[in-house]
Amino acid sequence: MPTPHNEANIGDIAKTVIMPGDPLRAKYIAENFLEEYKLVNEVRGMYAYTGKYKGKTVTVMASGMGMPSMGIYSYELFKFYNVENIIRIGSCRSI
């Protein structure tokens, strides 16, 4: 069931989602660390890729900038896509 911010179907998003803010960082992670990855969302340029990392299915999806954007994407992932874990990456030691 797509949402206004995500065109992925149920089952396209893994139970664990890794979320950098930058969509191009999500693309880089998918291309360099995932096997058998597939682009499952590109609405508003917020790329999401699902693939295998060390045999485990994961999704890498951009969250955009700031807490409001992260709030929208994380809410929809938990509520509509049955995501169990979101691991936010990319902002450590930025301040």
PyMOL Python script that loads the backbone (N, CA, C, O; Angstrom):
from pymol import cmd

cmd.read_pdbstr("""\
ATOM      1  N   MET A   1       0.843  -1.190   0.000  1.00  0.00           N
ATOM      2  CA  MET A   1       0.000   0.000   0.000  1.00  0.00           C
ATOM      3  C   MET A   1       0.881   1.243   0.000  1.00  0.00           C
ATOM      4  O   MET A   1       1.421   1.613   1.043  1.00  0.00           O
ATOM      5  N   PRO A   2       1.031   1.875  -1.116  1.00  0.00           N
ATOM      6  CA  PRO A   2       1.817   3.098  -1.162  1.00  0.00           C
ATOM      7  C   PRO A   2       1.200   4.211  -0.315  1.00  0.00           C
ATOM      8  O   PRO A   2      -0.008   4.238  -0.080  1.00  0.00           O
ATOM      9  N   THR A   3       2.045   5.112   0.130  1.00  0.00           N
ATOM     10  CA  THR A   3       1.616   6.293   0.885  1.00  0.00           C
ATOM     11  C   THR A   3       1.953   7.518   0.029  1.00  0.00           C
ATOM     12  O   THR A   3       2.563   7.367  -1.029  1.00  0.00           O
ATOM     13  N   PRO A   4       1.573   8.721   0.456  1.00  0.00           N
ATOM     14  CA  PRO A   4       1.933   9.906  -0.340  1.00  0.00           C
ATOM     15  C   PRO A   4       3.449  10.111  -0.490  1.00  0.00           C
ATOM     16  O   PRO A   4       3.893  10.819  -1.394  1.00  0.00           O
ATOM     17  N   HIS A   5       4.244   9.488   0.402  1.00  0.00           N
ATOM     18  CA  HIS A   5       5.684   9.697   0.394  1.00  0.00           C
ATOM     19  C   HIS A   5       6.475   8.456   0.002  1.00  0.00           C
ATOM     20  O   HIS A   5       7.705   8.494  -0.022  1.00  0.00           O
ATOM     21  N   ASN A   6       5.794   7.361  -0.305  1.00  0.00           N
ATOM     22  CA  ASN A   6       6.488   6.106  -0.558  1.00  0.00           C
ATOM     23  C   ASN A   6       5.670   5.257  -1.528  1.00  0.00           C
ATOM     24  O   ASN A   6       4.515   4.929  -1.257  1.00  0.00           O
ATOM     25  N   GLU A   7       6.273   4.910  -2.650  1.00  0.00           N
ATOM     26  CA  GLU A   7       5.562   4.120  -3.661  1.00  0.00           C
ATOM     27  C   GLU A   7       5.789   2.618  -3.529  1.00  0.00           C
ATOM     28  O   GLU A   7       5.260   1.842  -4.325  1.00  0.00           O
ATOM     29  N   ALA A   8       6.563   2.204  -2.542  1.00  0.00           N
ATOM     30  CA  ALA A   8       6.847   0.772  -2.356  1.00  0.00           C
ATOM     31  C   ALA A   8       5.568   0.020  -1.985  1.00  0.00           C
ATOM     32  O   ALA A   8       4.664   0.572  -1.359  1.00  0.00           O
ATOM     33  N   ASN A   9       5.517  -1.226  -2.377  1.00  0.00           N
ATOM     34  CA  ASN A   9       4.408  -2.094  -1.983  1.00  0.00           C
ATOM     35  C   ASN A   9       4.749  -2.776  -0.660  1.00  0.00           C
ATOM     36  O   ASN A   9       5.914  -2.847  -0.271  1.00  0.00           O
ATOM     37  N   ILE A  10       3.723  -3.275   0.025  1.00  0.00           N
ATOM     38  CA  ILE A  10       3.969  -4.053   1.234  1.00  0.00           C
ATOM     39  C   ILE A  10       4.855  -5.232   0.845  1.00  0.00           C
ATOM     40  O   ILE A  10       4.606  -5.895  -0.161  1.00  0.00           O
ATOM     41  N   GLY A  11       5.870  -5.485   1.630  1.00  0.00           N
ATOM     42  CA  GLY A  11       6.808  -6.550   1.330  1.00  0.00           C
ATOM     43  C   GLY A  11       8.057  -6.066   0.608  1.00  0.00           C
ATOM     44  O   GLY A  11       9.071  -6.762   0.583  1.00  0.00           O
ATOM     45  N   ASP A  12       7.987  -4.870   0.019  1.00  0.00           N
ATOM     46  CA  ASP A  12       9.172  -4.303  -0.632  1.00  0.00           C
ATOM     47  C   ASP A  12      10.160  -3.732   0.374  1.00  0.00           C
ATOM     48  O   ASP A  12      11.352  -3.617   0.087  1.00  0.00           O
ATOM     49  N   ILE A  13       9.667  -3.378   1.545  1.00  0.00           N
ATOM     50  CA  ILE A  13      10.492  -2.776   2.595  1.00  0.00           C
ATOM     51  C   ILE A  13      10.805  -3.851   3.634  1.00  0.00           C
ATOM     52  O   ILE A  13       9.910  -4.554   4.102  1.00  0.00           O
ATOM     53  N   ALA A  14      12.083  -3.972   3.989  1.00  0.00           N
ATOM     54  CA  ALA A  14      12.508  -4.980   4.970  1.00  0.00           C
ATOM     55  C   ALA A  14      12.102  -4.572   6.385  1.00  0.00           C
ATOM     56  O   ALA A  14      11.718  -3.427   6.622  1.00  0.00           O
ATOM     57  N   LYS A  15      12.188  -5.503   7.308  1.00  0.00           N
ATOM     58  CA  LYS A  15      11.872  -5.241   8.721  1.00  0.00           C
ATOM     59  C   LYS A  15      12.887  -4.298   9.355  1.00  0.00           C
ATOM     60  O   LYS A  15      12.563  -3.595  10.312  1.00  0.00           O
ATOM     61  N   THR A  16      14.121  -4.274   8.829  1.00  0.00           N
ATOM     62  CA  THR A  16      15.154  -3.369   9.310  1.00  0.00           C
ATOM     63  C   THR A  16      15.483  -2.374   8.209  1.00  0.00           C
ATOM     64  O   THR A  16      15.764  -2.751   7.072  1.00  0.00           O
ATOM     65  N   VAL A  17      15.441  -1.081   8.573  1.00  0.00           N
ATOM     66  CA  VAL A  17      15.713  -0.010   7.624  1.00  0.00           C
ATOM     67  C   VAL A  17      16.880   0.825   8.143  1.00  0.00           C
ATOM     68  O   VAL A  17      16.880   1.267   9.292  1.00  0.00           O
ATOM     69  N   ILE A  18      17.864   1.032   7.286  1.00  0.00           N
ATOM     70  CA  ILE A  18      18.989   1.908   7.581  1.00  0.00           C
ATOM     71  C   ILE A  18      18.670   3.242   6.929  1.00  0.00           C
ATOM     72  O   ILE A  18      18.376   3.296   5.735  1.00  0.00           O
ATOM     73  N   MET A  19      18.726   4.336   7.714  1.00  0.00           N
ATOM     74  CA  MET A  19      18.293   5.633   7.183  1.00  0.00           C
ATOM     75  C   MET A  19      19.356   6.720   7.278  1.00  0.00           C
ATOM     76  O   MET A  19      19.533   7.330   8.332  1.00  0.00           O
ATOM     77  N   PRO A  20      20.063   6.963   6.175  1.00  0.00           N
ATOM     78  CA  PRO A  20      20.855   8.184   6.090  1.00  0.00           C
ATOM     79  C   PRO A  20      19.928   9.328   5.686  1.00  0.00           C
ATOM     80  O   PRO A  20      18.837   9.077   5.175  1.00  0.00           O
ATOM     81  N   GLY A  21      20.327  10.547   5.896  1.00  0.00           N
ATOM     82  CA  GLY A  21      19.497  11.675   5.483  1.00  0.00           C
ATOM     83  C   GLY A  21      19.531  11.904   3.986  1.00  0.00           C
ATOM     84  O   GLY A  21      18.508  12.217   3.377  1.00  0.00           O
ATOM     85  N   ASP A  22      20.694  11.751   3.394  1.00  0.00           N
ATOM     86  CA  ASP A  22      20.931  12.075   1.991  1.00  0.00           C
ATOM     87  C   ASP A  22      20.536  10.926   1.069  1.00  0.00           C
ATOM     88  O   ASP A  22      21.013   9.805   1.250  1.00  0.00           O
ATOM     89  N   PRO A  23      19.669  11.183   0.079  1.00  0.00           N
ATOM     90  CA  PRO A  23      19.284  10.134  -0.859  1.00  0.00           C
ATOM     91  C   PRO A  23      20.465   9.541  -1.628  1.00  0.00           C
ATOM     92  O   PRO A  23      20.466   8.349  -1.937  1.00  0.00           O
ATOM     93  N   LEU A  24      21.456  10.354  -1.934  1.00  0.00           N
ATOM     94  CA  LEU A  24      22.615   9.834  -2.657  1.00  0.00           C
ATOM     95  C   LEU A  24      23.480   8.958  -1.762  1.00  0.00           C
ATOM     96  O   LEU A  24      24.184   8.079  -2.260  1.00  0.00           O
ATOM     97  N   ARG A  25      23.442   9.179  -0.456  1.00  0.00           N
ATOM     98  CA  ARG A  25      24.145   8.285   0.465  1.00  0.00           C
ATOM     99  C   ARG A  25      23.430   6.934   0.503  1.00  0.00           C
ATOM    100  O   ARG A  25      24.081   5.892   0.582  1.00  0.00           O
ATOM    101  N   ALA A  26      22.096   6.945   0.448  1.00  0.00           N
ATOM    102  CA  ALA A  26      21.344   5.682   0.395  1.00  0.00           C
ATOM    103  C   ALA A  26      21.721   4.909  -0.868  1.00  0.00           C
ATOM    104  O   ALA A  26      21.911   3.693  -0.825  1.00  0.00           O
ATOM    105  N   LYS A  27      21.827   5.614  -1.983  1.00  0.00           N
ATOM    106  CA  LYS A  27      22.220   4.973  -3.246  1.00  0.00           C
ATOM    107  C   LYS A  27      23.633   4.403  -3.137  1.00  0.00           C
ATOM    108  O   LYS A  27      23.884   3.279  -3.572  1.00  0.00           O
ATOM    109  N   TYR A  28      24.548   5.169  -2.564  1.00  0.00           N
ATOM    110  CA  TYR A  28      25.932   4.717  -2.404  1.00  0.00           C
ATOM    111  C   TYR A  28      25.998   3.453  -1.541  1.00  0.00           C
ATOM    112  O   TYR A  28      26.710   2.506  -1.875  1.00  0.00           O
ATOM    113  N   ILE A  29      25.266   3.444  -0.449  1.00  0.00           N
ATOM    114  CA  ILE A  29      25.255   2.281   0.450  1.00  0.00           C
ATOM    115  C   ILE A  29      24.720   1.053  -0.294  1.00  0.00           C
ATOM    116  O   ILE A  29      25.296  -0.031  -0.206  1.00  0.00           O
ATOM    117  N   ALA A  30      23.623   1.228  -1.022  1.00  0.00           N
ATOM    118  CA  ALA A  30      23.052   0.099  -1.767  1.00  0.00           C
ATOM    119  C   ALA A  30      24.049  -0.436  -2.790  1.00  0.00           C
ATOM    120  O   ALA A  30      24.251  -1.646  -2.891  1.00  0.00           O
ATOM    121  N   GLU A  31      24.665   0.456  -3.541  1.00  0.00           N
ATOM    122  CA  GLU A  31      25.578   0.030  -4.606  1.00  0.00           C
ATOM    123  C   GLU A  31      26.860  -0.608  -4.073  1.00  0.00           C
ATOM    124  O   GLU A  31      27.450  -1.458  -4.740  1.00  0.00           O
ATOM    125  N   ASN A  32      27.294  -0.210  -2.888  1.00  0.00           N
ATOM    126  CA  ASN A  32      28.582  -0.667  -2.373  1.00  0.00           C
ATOM    127  C   ASN A  32      28.512  -1.728  -1.281  1.00  0.00           C
ATOM    128  O   ASN A  32      29.504  -2.407  -1.015  1.00  0.00           O
ATOM    129  N   PHE A  33      27.354  -1.879  -0.646  1.00  0.00           N
ATOM    130  CA  PHE A  33      27.269  -2.809   0.479  1.00  0.00           C
ATOM    131  C   PHE A  33      26.171  -3.862   0.356  1.00  0.00           C
ATOM    132  O   PHE A  33      26.219  -4.876   1.052  1.00  0.00           O
ATOM    133  N   LEU A  34      25.192  -3.646  -0.505  1.00  0.00           N
ATOM    134  CA  LEU A  34      24.096  -4.611  -0.632  1.00  0.00           C
ATOM    135  C   LEU A  34      24.284  -5.499  -1.852  1.00  0.00           C
ATOM    136  O   LEU A  34      24.872  -5.089  -2.852  1.00  0.00           O
ATOM    137  N   GLU A  35      23.781  -6.706  -1.754  1.00  0.00           N
ATOM    138  CA  GLU A  35      23.732  -7.616  -2.883  1.00  0.00           C
ATOM    139  C   GLU A  35      22.280  -7.740  -3.325  1.00  0.00           C
ATOM    140  O   GLU A  35      21.361  -7.633  -2.513  1.00  0.00           O
ATOM    141  N   GLU A  36      22.086  -7.963  -4.608  1.00  0.00           N
ATOM    142  CA  GLU A  36      20.739  -8.174  -5.153  1.00  0.00           C
ATOM    143  C   GLU A  36      19.787  -7.051  -4.758  1.00  0.00           C
ATOM    144  O   GLU A  36      18.620  -7.309  -4.464  1.00  0.00           O
ATOM    145  N   TYR A  37      20.267  -5.810  -4.746  1.00  0.00           N
ATOM    146  CA  TYR A  37      19.414  -4.700  -4.319  1.00  0.00           C
ATOM    147  C   TYR A  37      18.490  -4.255  -5.450  1.00  0.00           C
ATOM    148  O   TYR A  37      18.759  -4.460  -6.634  1.00  0.00           O
ATOM    149  N   LYS A  38      17.390  -3.638  -5.027  1.00  0.00           N
ATOM    150  CA  LYS A  38      16.369  -3.174  -5.963  1.00  0.00           C
ATOM    151  C   LYS A  38      15.852  -1.824  -5.468  1.00  0.00           C
ATOM    152  O   LYS A  38      15.596  -1.661  -4.275  1.00  0.00           O
ATOM    153  N   LEU A  39      15.699  -0.864  -6.365  1.00  0.00           N
ATOM    154  CA  LEU A  39      15.108   0.426  -6.027  1.00  0.00           C
ATOM    155  C   LEU A  39      13.611   0.234  -5.802  1.00  0.00           C
ATOM    156  O   LEU A  39      12.905  -0.212  -6.706  1.00  0.00           O
ATOM    157  N   VAL A  40      13.118   0.563  -4.606  1.00  0.00           N
ATOM    158  CA  VAL A  40      11.702   0.344  -4.298  1.00  0.00           C
ATOM    159  C   VAL A  40      10.944   1.653  -4.081  1.00  0.00           C
ATOM    160  O   VAL A  40       9.715   1.652  -4.012  1.00  0.00           O
ATOM    161  N   ASN A  41      11.673   2.777  -3.971  1.00  0.00           N
ATOM    162  CA  ASN A  41      11.016   4.078  -3.835  1.00  0.00           C
ATOM    163  C   ASN A  41      11.899   5.165  -4.404  1.00  0.00           C
ATOM    164  O   ASN A  41      13.114   5.166  -4.206  1.00  0.00           O
ATOM    165  N   GLU A  42      11.272   6.094  -5.115  1.00  0.00           N
ATOM    166  CA  GLU A  42      11.972   7.298  -5.555  1.00  0.00           C
ATOM    167  C   GLU A  42      11.056   8.520  -5.537  1.00  0.00           C
ATOM    168  O   GLU A  42      11.359   9.530  -6.171  1.00  0.00           O
ATOM    169  N   VAL A  43       9.943   8.434  -4.818  1.00  0.00           N
ATOM    170  CA  VAL A  43       9.033   9.566  -4.680  1.00  0.00           C
ATOM    171  C   VAL A  43       9.782  10.716  -4.016  1.00  0.00           C
ATOM    172  O   VAL A  43      10.443  10.530  -2.994  1.00  0.00           O
ATOM    173  N   ARG A  44       9.673  11.903  -4.602  1.00  0.00           N
ATOM    174  CA  ARG A  44      10.343  13.105  -4.094  1.00  0.00           C
ATOM    175  C   ARG A  44      11.843  12.939  -3.959  1.00  0.00           C
ATOM    176  O   ARG A  44      12.481  13.657  -3.188  1.00  0.00           O
ATOM    177  N   GLY A  45      12.410  12.006  -4.695  1.00  0.00           N
ATOM    178  CA  GLY A  45      13.847  11.797  -4.663  1.00  0.00           C
ATOM    179  C   GLY A  45      14.365  11.098  -3.419  1.00  0.00           C
ATOM    180  O   GLY A  45      15.574  11.058  -3.193  1.00  0.00           O
ATOM    181  N   MET A  46      13.466  10.545  -2.606  1.00  0.00           N
ATOM    182  CA  MET A  46      13.881   9.825  -1.396  1.00  0.00           C
ATOM    183  C   MET A  46      14.067   8.357  -1.746  1.00  0.00           C
ATOM    184  O   MET A  46      13.164   7.537  -1.582  1.00  0.00           O
ATOM    185  N   TYR A  47      15.259   8.051  -2.232  1.00  0.00           N
ATOM    186  CA  TYR A  47      15.545   6.705  -2.695  1.00  0.00           C
ATOM    187  C   TYR A  47      15.493   5.691  -1.563  1.00  0.00           C
ATOM    188  O   TYR A  47      15.957   5.944  -0.451  1.00  0.00           O
ATOM    189  N   ALA A  48      14.918   4.541  -1.876  1.00  0.00           N
ATOM    190  CA  ALA A  48      14.914   3.399  -0.960  1.00  0.00           C
ATOM    191  C   ALA A  48      15.290   2.169  -1.769  1.00  0.00           C
ATOM    192  O   ALA A  48      14.734   1.914  -2.837  1.00  0.00           O
ATOM    193  N   TYR A  49      16.236   1.417  -1.247  1.00  0.00           N
ATOM    194  CA  TYR A  49      16.718   0.198  -1.895  1.00  0.00           C
ATOM    195  C   TYR A  49      16.593  -0.949  -0.905  1.00  0.00           C
ATOM    196  O   TYR A  49      16.927  -0.799   0.270  1.00  0.00           O
ATOM    197  N   THR A  50      16.116  -2.082  -1.372  1.00  0.00           N
ATOM    198  CA  THR A  50      16.066  -3.282  -0.548  1.00  0.00           C
ATOM    199  C   THR A  50      16.973  -4.323  -1.179  1.00  0.00           C
ATOM    200  O   THR A  50      16.938  -4.564  -2.386  1.00  0.00           O
ATOM    201  N   GLY A  51      17.793  -4.938  -0.317  1.00  0.00           N
ATOM    202  CA  GLY A  51      18.724  -5.952  -0.786  1.00  0.00           C
ATOM    203  C   GLY A  51      19.237  -6.768   0.383  1.00  0.00           C
ATOM    204  O   GLY A  51      18.672  -6.739   1.476  1.00  0.00           O
ATOM    205  N   LYS A  52      20.304  -7.489   0.141  1.00  0.00           N
ATOM    206  CA  LYS A  52      20.885  -8.370   1.165  1.00  0.00           C
ATOM    207  C   LYS A  52      22.204  -7.786   1.668  1.00  0.00           C
ATOM    208  O   LYS A  52      23.043  -7.335   0.889  1.00  0.00           O
ATOM    209  N   TYR A  53      22.362  -7.808   2.988  1.00  0.00           N
ATOM    210  CA  TYR A  53      23.623  -7.466   3.623  1.00  0.00           C
ATOM    211  C   TYR A  53      24.027  -8.641   4.501  1.00  0.00           C
ATOM    212  O   TYR A  53      23.373  -8.933   5.502  1.00  0.00           O
ATOM    213  N   LYS A  54      25.105  -9.310   4.124  1.00  0.00           N
ATOM    214  CA  LYS A  54      25.566 -10.512   4.823  1.00  0.00           C
ATOM    215  C   LYS A  54      24.435 -11.523   4.989  1.00  0.00           C
ATOM    216  O   LYS A  54      24.299 -12.150   6.040  1.00  0.00           O
ATOM    217  N   GLY A  55      23.633 -11.674   3.950  1.00  0.00           N
ATOM    218  CA  GLY A  55      22.557 -12.654   3.935  1.00  0.00           C
ATOM    219  C   GLY A  55      21.246 -12.194   4.543  1.00  0.00           C
ATOM    220  O   GLY A  55      20.243 -12.899   4.440  1.00  0.00           O
ATOM    221  N   LYS A  56      21.229 -11.024   5.177  1.00  0.00           N
ATOM    222  CA  LYS A  56      20.009 -10.518   5.810  1.00  0.00           C
ATOM    223  C   LYS A  56      19.388  -9.444   4.919  1.00  0.00           C
ATOM    224  O   LYS A  56      20.094  -8.575   4.406  1.00  0.00           O
ATOM    225  N   THR A  57      18.078  -9.503   4.738  1.00  0.00           N
ATOM    226  CA  THR A  57      17.375  -8.502   3.938  1.00  0.00           C
ATOM    227  C   THR A  57      17.245  -7.209   4.735  1.00  0.00           C
ATOM    228  O   THR A  57      16.751  -7.207   5.862  1.00  0.00           O
ATOM    229  N   VAL A  58      17.693  -6.119   4.137  1.00  0.00           N
ATOM    230  CA  VAL A  58      17.591  -4.792   4.739  1.00  0.00           C
ATOM    231  C   VAL A  58      17.157  -3.799   3.673  1.00  0.00           C
ATOM    232  O   VAL A  58      17.314  -4.034   2.475  1.00  0.00           O
ATOM    233  N   THR A  59      16.614  -2.697   4.135  1.00  0.00           N
ATOM    234  CA  THR A  59      16.291  -1.581   3.251  1.00  0.00           C
ATOM    235  C   THR A  59      17.133  -0.392   3.669  1.00  0.00           C
ATOM    236  O   THR A  59      17.310  -0.134   4.859  1.00  0.00           O
ATOM    237  N   VAL A  60      17.649   0.326   2.694  1.00  0.00           N
ATOM    238  CA  VAL A  60      18.343   1.584   2.932  1.00  0.00           C
ATOM    239  C   VAL A  60      17.461   2.658   2.316  1.00  0.00           C
ATOM    240  O   VAL A  60      17.190   2.635   1.115  1.00  0.00           O
ATOM    241  N   MET A  61      17.010   3.605   3.145  1.00  0.00           N
ATOM    242  CA  MET A  61      16.114   4.655   2.663  1.00  0.00           C
ATOM    243  C   MET A  61      16.518   5.995   3.228  1.00  0.00           C
ATOM    244  O   MET A  61      16.814   6.116   4.417  1.00  0.00           O
ATOM    245  N   ALA A  62      16.530   6.995   2.380  1.00  0.00           N
ATOM    246  CA  ALA A  62      16.839   8.351   2.820  1.00  0.00           C
ATOM    247  C   ALA A  62      15.710   8.890   3.691  1.00  0.00           C
ATOM    248  O   ALA A  62      14.544   8.545   3.501  1.00  0.00           O
ATOM    249  N   SER A  63      16.074   9.741   4.650  1.00  0.00           N
ATOM    250  CA  SER A  63      15.061  10.362   5.508  1.00  0.00           C
ATOM    251  C   SER A  63      14.870  11.834   5.202  1.00  0.00           C
ATOM    252  O   SER A  63      13.920  12.450   5.684  1.00  0.00           O
ATOM    253  N   GLY A  64      15.764  12.407   4.405  1.00  0.00           N
ATOM    254  CA  GLY A  64      15.689  13.846   4.157  1.00  0.00           C
ATOM    255  C   GLY A  64      16.321  14.620   5.298  1.00  0.00           C
ATOM    256  O   GLY A  64      16.917  14.036   6.203  1.00  0.00           O
ATOM    257  N   MET A  65      16.185  15.944   5.251  1.00  0.00           N
ATOM    258  CA  MET A  65      16.825  16.797   6.250  1.00  0.00           C
ATOM    259  C   MET A  65      15.873  17.132   7.393  1.00  0.00           C
ATOM    260  O   MET A  65      14.723  17.509   7.166  1.00  0.00           O
ATOM    261  N   GLY A  66      16.357  16.994   8.605  1.00  0.00           N
ATOM    262  CA  GLY A  66      15.621  17.463   9.768  1.00  0.00           C
ATOM    263  C   GLY A  66      14.636  16.466  10.332  1.00  0.00           C
ATOM    264  O   GLY A  66      14.283  15.468   9.703  1.00  0.00           O
ATOM    265  N   MET A  67      14.206  16.772  11.537  1.00  0.00           N
ATOM    266  CA  MET A  67      13.284  15.902  12.266  1.00  0.00           C
ATOM    267  C   MET A  67      11.899  15.818  11.632  1.00  0.00           C
ATOM    268  O   MET A  67      11.309  14.739  11.652  1.00  0.00           O
ATOM    269  N   PRO A  68      11.340  16.906  11.064  1.00  0.00           N
ATOM    270  CA  PRO A  68      10.011  16.756  10.450  1.00  0.00           C
ATOM    271  C   PRO A  68      10.004  15.718   9.326  1.00  0.00           C
ATOM    272  O   PRO A  68       9.084  14.905   9.236  1.00  0.00           O
ATOM    273  N   SER A  69      11.022  15.748   8.476  1.00  0.00           N
ATOM    274  CA  SER A  69      11.106  14.780   7.388  1.00  0.00           C
ATOM    275  C   SER A  69      11.301  13.367   7.937  1.00  0.00           C
ATOM    276  O   SER A  69      10.627  12.431   7.508  1.00  0.00           O
ATOM    277  N   MET A  70      12.222  13.221   8.881  1.00  0.00           N
ATOM    278  CA  MET A  70      12.459  11.913   9.504  1.00  0.00           C
ATOM    279  C   MET A  70      11.185  11.401  10.167  1.00  0.00           C
ATOM    280  O   MET A  70      10.885  10.209  10.110  1.00  0.00           O
ATOM    281  N   GLY A  71      10.444  12.302  10.792  1.00  0.00           N
ATOM    282  CA  GLY A  71       9.198  11.924  11.457  1.00  0.00           C
ATOM    283  C   GLY A  71       8.173  11.349  10.485  1.00  0.00           C
ATOM    284  O   GLY A  71       7.519  10.350  10.784  1.00  0.00           O
ATOM    285  N   ILE A  72       8.038  11.973   9.340  1.00  0.00           N
ATOM    286  CA  ILE A  72       7.074  11.502   8.339  1.00  0.00           C
ATOM    287  C   ILE A  72       7.464  10.113   7.834  1.00  0.00           C
ATOM    288  O   ILE A  72       6.642   9.197   7.821  1.00  0.00           O
ATOM    289  N   TYR A  73       8.718   9.965   7.419  1.00  0.00           N
ATOM    290  CA  TYR A  73       9.147   8.683   6.842  1.00  0.00           C
ATOM    291  C   TYR A  73       9.151   7.562   7.868  1.00  0.00           C
ATOM    292  O   TYR A  73       8.712   6.451   7.571  1.00  0.00           O
ATOM    293  N   SER A  74       9.638   7.836   9.061  1.00  0.00           N
ATOM    294  CA  SER A  74       9.672   6.774  10.072  1.00  0.00           C
ATOM    295  C   SER A  74       8.253   6.366  10.486  1.00  0.00           C
ATOM    296  O   SER A  74       7.979   5.179  10.664  1.00  0.00           O
ATOM    297  N   TYR A  75       7.356   7.334  10.638  1.00  0.00           N
ATOM    298  CA  TYR A  75       5.962   7.015  10.978  1.00  0.00           C
ATOM    299  C   TYR A  75       5.348   6.094   9.931  1.00  0.00           C
ATOM    300  O   TYR A  75       4.745   5.076  10.271  1.00  0.00           O
ATOM    301  N   GLU A  76       5.500   6.449   8.666  1.00  0.00           N
ATOM    302  CA  GLU A  76       4.905   5.629   7.610  1.00  0.00           C
ATOM    303  C   GLU A  76       5.547   4.247   7.533  1.00  0.00           C
ATOM    304  O   GLU A  76       4.857   3.262   7.271  1.00  0.00           O
ATOM    305  N   LEU A  77       6.849   4.162   7.758  1.00  0.00           N
ATOM    306  CA  LEU A  77       7.505   2.851   7.736  1.00  0.00           C
ATOM    307  C   LEU A  77       6.991   1.957   8.855  1.00  0.00           C
ATOM    308  O   LEU A  77       6.707   0.782   8.623  1.00  0.00           O
ATOM    309  N   PHE A  78       6.868   2.493  10.060  1.00  0.00           N
ATOM    310  CA  PHE A  78       6.367   1.694  11.178  1.00  0.00           C
ATOM    311  C   PHE A  78       4.884   1.368  11.014  1.00  0.00           C
ATOM    312  O   PHE A  78       4.476   0.227  11.228  1.00  0.00           O
ATOM    313  N   LYS A  79       4.077   2.355  10.638  1.00  0.00           N
ATOM    314  CA  LYS A  79       2.619   2.171  10.604  1.00  0.00           C
ATOM    315  C   LYS A  79       2.133   1.348   9.403  1.00  0.00           C
ATOM    316  O   LYS A  79       1.273   0.480   9.555  1.00  0.00           O
ATOM    317  N   PHE A  80       2.677   1.616   8.218  1.00  0.00           N
ATOM    318  CA  PHE A  80       2.136   1.002   7.007  1.00  0.00           C
ATOM    319  C   PHE A  80       2.988  -0.116   6.416  1.00  0.00           C
ATOM    320  O   PHE A  80       2.488  -0.936   5.646  1.00  0.00           O
ATOM    321  N   TYR A  81       4.271  -0.154   6.771  1.00  0.00           N
ATOM    322  CA  TYR A  81       5.164  -1.134   6.172  1.00  0.00           C
ATOM    323  C   TYR A  81       5.688  -2.168   7.167  1.00  0.00           C
ATOM    324  O   TYR A  81       6.549  -2.979   6.825  1.00  0.00           O
ATOM    325  N   ASN A  82       5.182  -2.141   8.376  1.00  0.00           N
ATOM    326  CA  ASN A  82       5.526  -3.141   9.400  1.00  0.00           C
ATOM    327  C   ASN A  82       7.025  -3.228   9.689  1.00  0.00           C
ATOM    328  O   ASN A  82       7.541  -4.305   9.987  1.00  0.00           O
ATOM    329  N   VAL A  83       7.718  -2.099   9.600  1.00  0.00           N
ATOM    330  CA  VAL A  83       9.142  -2.052   9.918  1.00  0.00           C
ATOM    331  C   VAL A  83       9.306  -2.233  11.428  1.00  0.00           C
ATOM    332  O   VAL A  83       8.523  -1.697  12.211  1.00  0.00           O
ATOM    333  N   GLU A  84      10.312  -2.977  11.822  1.00  0.00           N
ATOM    334  CA  GLU A  84      10.579  -3.228  13.246  1.00  0.00           C
ATOM    335  C   GLU A  84      11.730  -2.389  13.784  1.00  0.00           C
ATOM    336  O   GLU A  84      11.723  -2.004  14.953  1.00  0.00           O
ATOM    337  N   ASN A  85      12.728  -2.101  12.933  1.00  0.00           N
ATOM    338  CA  ASN A  85      13.914  -1.366  13.373  1.00  0.00           C
ATOM    339  C   ASN A  85      14.296  -0.317  12.348  1.00  0.00           C
ATOM    340  O   ASN A  85      14.316  -0.588  11.147  1.00  0.00           O
ATOM    341  N   ILE A  86      14.598   0.878  12.823  1.00  0.00           N
ATOM    342  CA  ILE A  86      15.182   1.907  11.970  1.00  0.00           C
ATOM    343  C   ILE A  86      16.515   2.287  12.597  1.00  0.00           C
ATOM    344  O   ILE A  86      16.585   2.627  13.779  1.00  0.00           O
ATOM    345  N   ILE A  87      17.567   2.226  11.796  1.00  0.00           N
ATOM    346  CA  ILE A  87      18.893   2.599  12.254  1.00  0.00           C
ATOM    347  C   ILE A  87      19.274   3.877  11.521  1.00  0.00           C
ATOM    348  O   ILE A  87      19.529   3.853  10.316  1.00  0.00           O
ATOM    349  N   ARG A  88      19.313   4.991  12.243  1.00  0.00           N
ATOM    350  CA  ARG A  88      19.650   6.288  11.664  1.00  0.00           C
ATOM    351  C   ARG A  88      21.158   6.403  11.584  1.00  0.00           C
ATOM    352  O   ARG A  88      21.850   6.193  12.580  1.00  0.00           O
ATOM    353  N   ILE A  89      21.678   6.733  10.413  1.00  0.00           N
ATOM    354  CA  ILE A  89      23.126   6.886  10.244  1.00  0.00           C
ATOM    355  C   ILE A  89      23.440   8.217   9.587  1.00  0.00           C
ATOM    356  O   ILE A  89      22.599   8.805   8.908  1.00  0.00           O
ATOM    357  N   GLY A  90      24.662   8.681   9.796  1.00  0.00           N
ATOM    358  CA  GLY A  90      25.136   9.833   9.037  1.00  0.00           C
ATOM    359  C   GLY A  90      25.283  11.128   9.793  1.00  0.00           C
ATOM    360  O   GLY A  90      25.898  12.060   9.275  1.00  0.00           O
ATOM    361  N   SER A  91      24.745  11.232  10.999  1.00  0.00           N
ATOM    362  CA  SER A  91      24.824  12.519  11.688  1.00  0.00           C
ATOM    363  C   SER A  91      25.736  12.490  12.919  1.00  0.00           C
ATOM    364  O   SER A  91      25.810  13.478  13.649  1.00  0.00           O
ATOM    365  N   CYS A  92      26.408  11.408  13.152  1.00  0.00           N
ATOM    366  CA  CYS A  92      27.307  11.316  14.308  1.00  0.00           C
ATOM    367  C   CYS A  92      28.417  12.353  14.198  1.00  0.00           C
ATOM    368  O   CYS A  92      29.051  12.507  13.154  1.00  0.00           O
ATOM    369  N   ARG A  93      28.630  13.048  15.286  1.00  0.00           N
ATOM    370  CA  ARG A  93      29.709  14.037  15.387  1.00  0.00           C
ATOM    371  C   ARG A  93      29.575  15.182  14.401  1.00  0.00           C
ATOM    372  O   ARG A  93      30.579  15.794  14.038  1.00  0.00           O
ATOM    373  N   SER A  94      28.377  15.485  13.963  1.00  0.00           N
ATOM    374  CA  SER A  94      28.208  16.566  12.992  1.00  0.00           C
ATOM    375  C   SER A  94      28.234  17.947  13.653  1.00  0.00           C
ATOM    376  O   SER A  94      28.449  18.960  12.987  1.00  0.00           O
ATOM    377  N   ILE A  95      28.013  17.973  14.956  1.00  0.00           N
ATOM    378  CA  ILE A  95      27.998  19.267  15.639  1.00  0.00           C
ATOM    379  C   ILE A  95      29.187  19.341  16.575  1.00  0.00           C
ATOM    380  O   ILE A  95      29.375  20.348  17.257  1.00  0.00           O
TER     381      ILE A  95
END
""", "prot")
cmd.dss("prot")
cmd.show_as("cartoon", "prot")
cmd.util.cbc("prot")
cmd.orient("prot")
